[in-house]
Amino acid sequence: MFETLSERLQAVFRSLRGQGLLSEAQVEAAFREVRLALLEADVHFRVVKQLLERVRARASGQEILKSLNPDQAVLRVVRDEMVELLGGDDVPGIQTASRPPSVVLLAGLQGSGKTTTAAKLGRWLADRGSHPLLVSTDVQRPAAREQLRTIGTRAGLKVHHPDESDAPAILRSALAEAGAVGHDVVLVDTAGRLHIDDALMEELAGLRDAAEPSEVLYVADALTGQDAVRSAEEFHRRIGITGIVLTKLDGDSRGGAALSAAAVTGRPVKFAGLGETIEALEPFEPARMVSRILGLGDVLGLIARAEETVEKEQAEELVRKIRRSEFSLEDYRDQMRQLRKLGPLDQVLSMMPGMGSLKGVDVERGEEELRRSIAIIDSMTVKERLEPSVINGSRRKRIARGSGNTVQDVNRLLRQFAQTRKLMKGLGAGPKAMKRLAARMPQLR
């Protein structure tokens, strides 16, 4: 996700560190590199120009040049302006109508991910107490309505599927059912269309007028090039979008063109799709995203993910075990499984401050190590997991064969577990014990 842009921008700011006071020439050279990085990431040239004009206006004064940490001062200015570019610090959530149901209209180019986004957004709303109804008005693409019904049903959502072949009639039928049954939100998946197709754009405008939506969300594919900017501008001119959903941000994309859509329309990015699963949708928070791009991490986002995947009772039980020095291999395995639930390892690391640039880090090997360790522990008996001291030579061979690994792999896991348990014991004993433990175990510092 924005890997190329992230690497280029982080390299720019690394070059400023340790320079002491910066000259105007150094700052200007840094801005030229920022400009090139943004253009290479497919950010629209008008957006780049506007962004750098605002950055220069704030950074050209003596406050930056005479700052004790000028590299951090420049970074702060760039960070603040990039956040503003993406919608500011306070991006509003889904707006609701004064009288239910609230209608959310999803529009965009064909193949941008509207159907999947409708189901993801429906699941996200349902998890927060709403009772959404999904409906597809796409009568242009064969099986489009059936696709939404399949995905929505799999997500546990109600999908309206009337025996109609006219988009406005389908919409009226869905609104009638929502009012009768008590759905508070209707998510409308519209047909994908080119902004130059006047007939389809007029149909979309008609659906907007009939539905009187509280939200019109433009779904933009992060893999799309500069046409995403032109399309967003035209959709906004013709139907008046209220927000943007970026899809496929987990892919190997430059992403700058899709991000430019927020600047050219003046509408914020509200959601981001980060994977294929129905849960892979999250509110887009510009400050967190920019922090990750600049290598500053996203601790709040990491905490939010942990809260969603870790059950409170399990966490409290783990604390009790640590205090009683009862941390076992089963607990060790459970913690590795929880780590995998947080998402791909590269995404988790990118959310940690200072870990934004992962170039040179073998993330795939780290993922493989987690899988191997879990398989080894799964091959143990319950007694071996609770009392690792009983694992002798013959047991190690059996565990290695059962997990498809070598005895050396089993030995390495047991050493890592022993070190972790010592650390956990120190945590339970208090800060003084932790200091003594750290002095005896320099490899864990």
N, C-alpha and C positions, 0 to 999 in steps of 0.2 A: 504494500500500500504506500504509494508515493516514495518508493525506495530510492529512485534516482534523485528526485528533488531533495529528499532528506539528506542523502550523502553529500550532494553538492553544497547545500546551505551549511551543513555542519562543518565542512571543510573550510568554507569562507570564514566562519567565526573562530575556528581553531587557529587560522593564520593570524588573527588579531591578538591572540592571547600572549601575554608576556611582553608586549610591545611598550609598556609604560604609556606615556602620553601619546596619543595618536595625532598625526598631522592631517590636514584637510585632504591631502593627496592620498593618504592611506585609506581614509574613510571613503573617498570617491572610488578608489580602486575596488574596495570591498563591495560597494553598491553596483559597480559594473559586473562583478561576479554574481551577485544576487540576481541581477537582471538576466544574465545568461542562463542561470539555473532555472529561473521561472519560465523563460521562453522555451528552453529545452524540454521542460515538463509539460509543454503545450498550453500554458496559461496564455490567454488571449493578449495580443500586444497592447491593446488599449487598456486592459486591466493592469498589465505590468507598468505601463507608463503612469497611470493614475496612482498606483501603489508607491512607486519610487518618488513621485513628486511629493506625496505626503510624508514619506520617510525622510527625504532630504530637508523638507521644511522643518521637521522636528529635530533632525540630527545635525544641522549645519551650524548651530550655535556653539558658543564656547562651553556650554554646560557639558556637552559630550566630550569635546576635545580635552577639557581640563579635568574630566572625571578621574577619580582614583582607579576605577575599573572601566575604562572606556569600551573594551570589548563587550562587557556585560551591558553597558548603556546602549550601545548600538544594537545588540541582540534584543534588548527590551523594546526598543522602538520598532524594529522589524516585526517582532512578535505581536505587539499591540496592533499594528496596522494590518497584519495578516488576519488577525482575529476579526477586526472590523470588516475586512474584505469578505469574510465568510458569514457575516450576519451579526457580529457583535457578541458581547458576553451573555446577553439575555435573549436567547432564541425562544419565542413562545411555543408552547406545545400545541397539540391539536385543538383548534378552536371549535366550540360547540354552539349549536343554535339555541335561541331562547326557548324554543319549544321543540321537543324531540319529535322525530329522529333527526340527528345531525347527519348531513350528507357529505361524504368525502369523495370527490371526483378525482380519479387517477388518469392522467393524460401523458402522452409522450410518443416517441417514435416506435415503430414496430420493432420488437426484439429487445426493447430496453429493460424488460423485466417487470412490467406492470402487473401481470397476473400473479406471479410469485410474490410481488410486493404487497398486493391486496391481501393474500393469505397471511403473510408475515405480520402486516399491520393489524389484521383482524385478531391474530393470536396475541399480539402485544397488548391490544386494547382489552381483550378478554381477560388476560392475566391481571389487569388492573381494575377489574370489576365491571367493565362494560359488557353489553350484550349485542355484539355486532351482527349484521346481516350482510352477506356478500352477494353481489350480482354482477354478471358480465353482460354488457350491452354490445359486445363485439359480434356482429353478424357478418363481418367481412371475412374473417379467417375461419376455415373449417375446424370444428372441434374445439374452438377457443372457449366456449361456454362450458363444454364438458371438462376441459382442462382445469378451469377454476373450481368446478364442482369436485373433481378428484382431489386437488390439492387442499381445498377448504375442508372437505369431509375428513381427510387424513389429519388435519390440524384440529379436528373437533369443533368446527364452526358450521353454522347454518348457511347454506348457499341457496339463494332463490333461483329456480330454474323453470320458468313458465314455458308453456307451449306457444311461444310467440316468435316472430321473425322480424319484428320491427323494433329498432332500438328505443324510441320514445315509449312504445307500449310496454316493453320490458321494464323500463325504469318506473313507469307509473304503477305497474303491478308490484314491483318491489317496495315502493313507498307505501302502497296500500297494505301489504303484508306487515311491514314494519310497524305501521300504526295500529294494526289490529292485534298483533302478537305482543308488541311491547319492546321491539328492538330500539335501542337508543342511538345506534349509529348504523348508517348504511354506507358500505364501501362499494363504489361503482368502478368496475374495471372497464375502461372504454377501448375501442379499437385503436390499434396503433396506426398512426397516420403521418405522412410527410406534411411539413408546414406549408408546402407549396400546393397541396391538394385542396383547392377551395371548397369543393363539395363536402369533403370529410370534415374540414375545419368548421364549415357552417353547421353540419350535423352536431359537432361537439358543442358549438355555441348554443344550439337549440337544447341540448341536454342540460347544459349549465343553467339556462333560463328556466327550464322546467323543474329542475331539482332545487334551485336556489341553495347551492352547497355552502357550507360554512368553511370548507377548505377545497381548493383546487390545487392538487399536488402534481408538479411536473416531475416525471420519473426519468432520470438521466443516467445512461450507461457510462461508467467511468472509462470504458475502453473506447468510447467515441472520440473522434478528433474534434477539430474546430467547428464541425457542423453542429455540435452540441450547443455552442454559443448562439449561432444563427437560429437554430430551432427554438431555443429557450426564449430568445427575444421575440420571435414571431408568435409563439404560443401565448406569451404574456400580452402581446399587443392585441391578439384576437380574442382571448378568453379571460385574461386577467388571472394569472396564477398567484397563489398565496404562499407557496413554499416549494422546496425541491427535495426529492429523495434521490440520493446517489446509490446506484447499485454496482455490484461486482468490484467493490473496493478491495476485496481480498485477492484480486487477480494481479498479474504483473502488468500494471498500467502506469502511465505517467500521470493521468488523472487531472492534469491542470486545466484541460478544456472544460471538464464537468464542473470544476470548482469555479471557473470563470462565469458560469451561468448565474451564480449568486450575485456577482458584481454587476453584470450587465442588466439583470432584471430588477435588482434592488430587493430581491426576496431571499430569505434565509434558507440554508440547507437545514431541513428538519430531521431527516432520518438517513441512516447509512446502512446498506446491505453488505454484510461481511462474510457471506458464505451461502451454501446451498440449503442448509437446514432451516426449518420453519422458525427457529429461535434466533437465527442469525440476522437480526435487525435491532439496531439500537438508536436512541435519540442522538442526533449529531450535535456535539457541543464544540463550537469553534475553538475555544481556549484549550481544550484537551487535545484536539486534533493538531493544532499548531504546535503545541508543546511536544507532541510525539514527532512531528516532522522536524523540529529543531533539535531533537535529541534531549529534551528536558524531561521526558517521561510523562506518565499519566497515572499518578498514584491513586487519585480518586476513582478513576475508571477501573483500576485493578482491584481496589477495595469493593467497588460495586459488583464486579464479576464474582469475587470471592463470596460476597454476601448472598448472591443468587445460587451458588453451587454448593456452599458448605452449610449443612444444617446446624442450627444452634446447639442442639442436644449433643451432636457428635463433637463439636468444638469444646463444649464444657466437659465432656467425658475425657477428651484428650488431655485437657488441663489437669484434671484429677489424676490421671495416670502418670503424667509428668511429675506432679508433686509427690506421688507415692513411689516413684522410680519403677513404674510398671510398664514402661514403653516397650512394646514387643514388635516382632517382625510383622505381625498382622497390622499394627498401627502404622508401621513404616510403609507397608504396601498401600494402606488406605490413603496416606498422605500423597503418595505418588499418583494414585488414581485421581485424587482431588486436583492435583496440579494439572493433569491432562484434561480435566473437565473445564479448566479456565480457558482453554482454547489452544491453538497451535503455539508451540514454544516460542517461535519468533515474535508472535504478537504479544505474548506475555512479557518477553524481555524488552520489547520496544516500549512498554508502558513503565519500565523502571528507569528512573533518572540516570543518565550517563550510559544507558545501554541502547540508545536509539540507533546508533550505527552498528550493525551486526556484521559488517564486512569482515571476513576472516574467521568468524565464529561458525563452527560446524553444528548448525542447529539440527540437521537431520541425524547426526550422530547422537546428539543429546536425546532426541525423541527415541532413537533405537535403544539407548541405554535404559531409558525408563521402561520401555516394553520388555527388554531382557530381564530387568530386575523384578518386574511384576511376575513374569513367567517363572522365574526361579523360585520366588516365594510361594507361588501357587502350587509348585511341585513338592512342597514340603508337607509333612503331616502337621496336624494341629499342635501336637506336642513340640515339634521342632520349631514352629513359629513362636510358641510361648516360651520355650526354653532352648535357645540356640546353643547352649553349652553341650547339649547331647549330640550335636551333629559331628560325628567322627568321620574318618576317612571313607568308610564304605557308604555312609549316608550321603556324603558329598558326591560320590560317584553316581549314586542312584538319582539324586536331585538333578545333577548335570544331564544325565540321560533323559530324564523325564521332561526337562524344560528345553532340550535341544541346544544346550550350551556346554561349555567345558568346565572342568573342575576349577581351573584358574578363574573363570567368571564367577563361580560360586564363592570362591575364597575372597575375591575382590568385593563382592556384595556384603559378605559377612564382616569384612574389615570396615567398610563404609558404615554399616549399621552400628558396629561397636563404637565408632567415633561419634556417630549421631547420638547414640544413647548416653554417652558420656556428656555430650553437650546438653542434652535434655536433663540429665541429672543435675548438672550445674545450674540450669535455669530454675529447677525446682528448689535448689538449695539457697538461692539468693545471689546478689551481686558480688559479694566477697568471694564466694566459691567460684563464680564465673571467672573472676580475675585470676585465681589460682589455676583454674582449668586452662585458661588461655595461655598462661605462662608455660604450662607443661605440654600444650598442644599447638605449637606454632603453625602447623599445617592448616589449622582451622581458622586462623585469623583472617 
